[in-house]
């Protein structure tokens, strides 16, 4: 069997090589956040403020998304 055999890595690759705007839809943004991750530093970049305005994401939602992303990354590394 050739190619990627880790399903988590395959999802990641499918998303990062897709040309769609993953920040335009709430569900897409959530999926992207879990698999790829956004710029997480609330104080450094406007990602949190942008998603809060667009989708009503709270800091708790943002922190949950970060946690899910960290757990996802550990699956890619296995």
ChimeraX attribute file (.defattr): number of C-alpha atoms within 10 A of each C-alpha:
attribute: neighborCount
match mode: 1-to-1
recipient: residues
	/A:1	4
	/A:2	4
	/A:3	6
	/A:4	11
	/A:5	9
	/A:6	12
	/A:7	11
	/A:8	18
	/A:9	18
	/A:10	13
	/A:11	16
	/A:12	18
	/A:13	14
	/A:14	10
	/A:15	17
	/A:16	13
	/A:17	8
	/A:18	9
	/A:19	7
	/A:20	10
	/A:21	10
	/A:22	17
	/A:23	18
	/A:24	12
	/A:25	12
	/A:26	15
	/A:27	12
	/A:28	15
	/A:29	19
	/A:30	19
	/A:31	19
	/A:32	21
	/A:33	20
	/A:34	21
	/A:35	24
	/A:36	18
	/A:37	18
	/A:38	19
	/A:39	12
	/A:40	16
	/A:41	10
	/A:42	12
	/A:43	9
	/A:44	9
	/A:45	12
	/A:46	13
	/A:47	17
	/A:48	22
	/A:49	16
	/A:50	13
	/A:51	17
	/A:52	15
	/A:53	11
	/A:54	13
	/A:55	14
	/A:56	13
	/A:57	17
	/A:58	14
	/A:59	13
	/A:60	9
	/A:61	13
	/A:62	20
	/A:63	13
	/A:64	13
	/A:65	22
	/A:66	18
	/A:67	13
	/A:68	16
	/A:69	21
	/A:70	15
	/A:71	13
	/A:72	18
	/A:73	18
	/A:74	10
	/A:75	13
	/A:76	15
	/A:77	9
	/A:78	8
